Amino acid sequence: MPERTIHYGVTKAAALALSNGLAKLTRGTEVTVNAVLGGPTYSDGVAAAVEQIAAAESMPAADLRDSLVRDTSLLQRFIEPDEIANLVAYLASPLSSATNGAALRADGGVLPTVV
């Protein structure tokens, strides 16, 4: 992990530990607890930041957005918020009754590792 993202890695590790611990606490109930590991998502906040930086640099926002996509992304684009929401909707549905204590990635294939 690059030095500049240590704080990000710590928060992800904490979220995984919390979801795993809560899943164990709810063992034997109908409650499931999982972690959603979202990747680079073009949220409203990200879009606003991209637009602000692009304006300051006198460049099209779409060009800046596209330049920020990681080379390791299998999607070759940012994830849309509704794509993360679709995974959350699955987890909140009865279809996910056997999914418990899991870390599910919706990262567009950015990470070349297995969680």
Helices and strands as residue ranges (DSSP letters): G 3-5, H 6-25, E 35-38, H 44-56, H 61-67, H 81-91, G 94-96, E 103-106
